[in-house]
Structure formats: C-alpha cells, structure tokens
C-alpha cells in the first residue's frame, strides 16, 4: 500500500530528477543537433565533424589539448603524491601550514594564476629580467631565465598550479587510510623501502591515484582560463570554442568542437567509474592505523620537498597581489591602489564584483539545498528504485561536462523562444531564464553538482539506517526525522557543500563566459575582458578581490562550523 509519505518521497525524487534533466541532460540535445547542422540550421549530418578533422589548424587543437592534459596529469599527480605522502606519512614539522598553502590555488581564479605567471615569466617578468637586473648589479650574475612562457610551457605551469590542490585533496584521503600491519609484515620480511613502496604503498593508494588522474585530466583538458591568457598561438579545444562562438559567431563549429571536447572526458569518467566499482576496502575494522615514526633524514627531505612546492605556489599568488599594487609595470614600481579604481577600465569594475558575490551566495544557498535533497532522496529514500537509479546516474554525469560546454548548450536550450521537434513548433517554457541571474546560478549548480552530491551522500551513509527504522515504527513522519535528526548530524557536510559552491562560483569563468548578460557583468569574466584590453594590472586587482572574498568566506565557514559543531556535534566527543 502506497502511503501519503511515499507519495511525498516520490514527489521529491521526481523534483530532483526534473532539475537534473533540465540542468544536465536536456540541454545536450540541441547542442548535438547544432553540431549536425550548418550555420542556417539545415541538417548536414557529420559534415561538420569531417570538416573539423580534415582541417589541420582545428585538429591540431585536439592534439594540443591531449598533450596538455596528459603532461599536466603526470606532473600534477606526481607532485601531489609526494606532497600528500610527506604530510600524511612523515613527522615533518609545519604540516598545517603546508596543507593550507597547498589548498590556496583552490581560492584563486585560473586566470589569476596565469596572470601571476605572466608577471613572473613574461617578457618583462621578474624572473625573465632577473628581478629587473638586481642580481646582476649586486652580484655580477644575471640570474635571468626566459622559459618562453606563451605557449605549451605557460599552459603546463598554469594547469599544474590549478590541478595540484585537486589531486592533493584526493591523495591525502588515500594516504590517510593505511594499515600498519602490512608495513610491519614488510619489515619482518626484510623488504627494501623500494619494494615496500611498490607492493604496499602504491596498491593501497591505487584507487585514489585513479581518481586523481581522472580529475586532473578532465580539468586540464577542458580548462579555458589558463590557455586564454598564456596560450599564445598554442590553441586548445576550449579556446577554439571561444574563438568560433565569440570571434566568428560560428555556432555550428563551436557545437562540433564542444562534442569533441566532451568525448575524452566522458571516456575518462567511464574508466574512473569502472575502477571504483572494483574498489574493495583497504581499511577494515581489523586494520591498525599507521602512525608515522620519526626519521630525521626522511622528515627533513619531506620538509625540503614541501617547502619548494609551497614556495612556488606562494610566489605565483603573491606576485598577483604585488602586480595589482605596482603603478606601471615595469617602469614605475611604486605602490598604489589606483588599479582598484575600475572606472577607467572595462569589464564592470566593482559592480561585477558585487554581482559575482550575489551569484556565489545564490549558488551556495540553492545548490546546497538541491544537492543535499538529491543525496537524501537517493540514499535514504525507500521508494521508486528505478527513479533513484536514474537520479544517481544524472547526478554523476555532470562532473564529466566541461563548463564551456554547459554554457554553449544552455544558449541553444534556453535562448530560443520556440523549439522545433520533428516538424512541430512548441513554445519554450524556460526561455524566460535566458539572460537572468537564475540561469547563471543554474549553470554553476550543474557544473559543480557531482562533488557536492557525493559529499552529501558520504555524510548520509555515516548515519545508521536504524534512525529511519525507529522513526517509522513510532509513526514519526520522515520529514520530521529529517529536520530533527538527519540535518543536525549532517551540518558539517552542509557547510562544506555551501562553501564549495561559493568558492567555485566565484572563480569559474568557463561556465558563465557565454551566459552573462550585459547588465550582469561578473568578476571572473571581467578579468578576461581586462586582460584582453591590456589592463593586466586591473585584472590582477580584480583577481585579488576574488581571492580575498574566497578566503574570507573560508574563515567565516571555519568559525561558523566550529560554533555549530559545539552545539550539534557534542555527542562525537563523548
């Protein structure tokens, strides 16, 4: 017998599925159809794809994107593996500081990282000029290095900084779950450190490595911000889409490139999912947590390694802040705040910054509600099993959609006032969203939904199903149990989801570059426009504002989380 509560659960699940269909799946249909049509909208089949793969200038972008993604993944995962191992498996000092520095690029727009590289390694950069000849004057040694930033080298450095914290987060979790018994057995068998590493450490972290590889490959393959600033003549797929749509108004080829951009990320996502299905628990109830033992040589080597990586991260971020204060680089190096007065430059100025704050707050608020509700109806719902499977599938595939593809797909889906389906013309009931703040928020929620959904699901899995069983036996409505028990237990996860949405909505550019209307200019897009206009110092100033806002929210998040945990999570300390 289907009760009223069951119908309510079904309704909530249907609401989540509808949101995911509108936000994730349905916009892809007109994108695919546009890739099969010419500029006039007439069906041409695979002609656009044939044109793409037979045009050397276009197909080289595909090869370049694969090259950037492959090299970035190798370097970022390798560096992050060593950094995570040093943090979790040694007794080196300063772990809290090094962890915070490793996560700093998460709060920095990719464009800002590229701008920092320009001021360090550009034609008039600090390192390129040997700090404007300072070392040559003082020591008689030039100490100037030109790495030919604009092109592959610059993109690799920028993507490496962008991907490193993502891989570090994943590998830190993987490195924290180690069974000390395996290492004791290895020591008892007199295995060498190299053999222990190959037979114990790597197998224990293999699924974390696979996830880190997938995340880094996807980010580097689809990123738009870094190649836009330092790519030079080294074209990649994301910048090709931008040039075709914004520069040439060629939406058909733009849609074609979007589908091409989507394919490798979907394949990488499928491989990652298959690998995760084979995952078995590496840390069981019988496992003994590994406690790193003091080893002065190893600890000092780990400290030196982390210090070098952390110094590189700080150098880029601090250079952005310094560049925003320099009067005229590199001729007048006196400090000034005039670049924070955006009235003399384009891009929207302070209005764009406040718009981004509003968008990020709306994204955090509504995104947290939608993501947690989706997690709840899938994890704790006991009705409509098929519907929950559909909702789970839709929740997971959004991570494989590049932001720039989402933006272009939304143009084709939300912009038309009418849809033409099999010769029938029907009104578009969602057209009113186009050009509004609501659509920007929807694109951000869709773009960053999967990670938030998984965070909520993980938190709900930790709550024993007995709570729902006891409530049902006492005839307590499920929504009352949700309000009185589940939500208080999941408050830390809710705050984490909200902060994740806020930070990413502030720093992203690819998901909104095609969607923002003239009356709602955004800070991240303003950086692009300022850099294009040659106002690089103003772009650095806007980047500093975004970084400051994200860091402030992080501090507030920590304070609020601590306060609520003292009130609602006291049971954990008993």
Secondary structure, 3 states (H helix, E strand, C coil): CCCHHHHHHHHHHHHHHHHHHHHHHHHHHHHHHHHCECCCCCECCCHHHHHHHCCHHHHHHHHHHHHHHHHHHHHHHHHHHHHHHHHHHCCCCCHHHHHHHHHHHHHCCHHHHHHHHHHHHCCCCCCCCHHHHHHHHHHCCCCCCCCCCCCHHHHHHHHHHHHHHHHHHHHHHHHHCCEHHHHHHHHHCCCCHHHHHHHHHHHHCHHHHHHHHHHHHHHHHHCCHHHHHHCCCCCCHHHHHHHHHHHCCCHHHHHHHHHHHHHHHHHHHHHHHHHHHCCCCCCCCCCCECCCCCCHHHHHHHHHHHHHHHHHHHHHHHHHHHHCCEEECCCEEEECCHHHCHHHCCCCHHHHHHHHHHHHHHHHHHHHHHHHHHHHHHHCCCCCHHHHHHHHHHHHHHHHCCHHHHHHHHHHHHCCCEEEECCEEEECCCHHHCCCHHHHHHHHHHHCHHHHHHHHHHHHHCCCCHHHHHHHHCCCCHHHHHHHHHHHHCHHHHHHHHHHHHHHHHHCCCCCCCCCCCCCCCHHHHHHHHHHCCCHHHHHHHHHHHHHHHHHHHHHHHHHHHHHHHHHCHHHHC
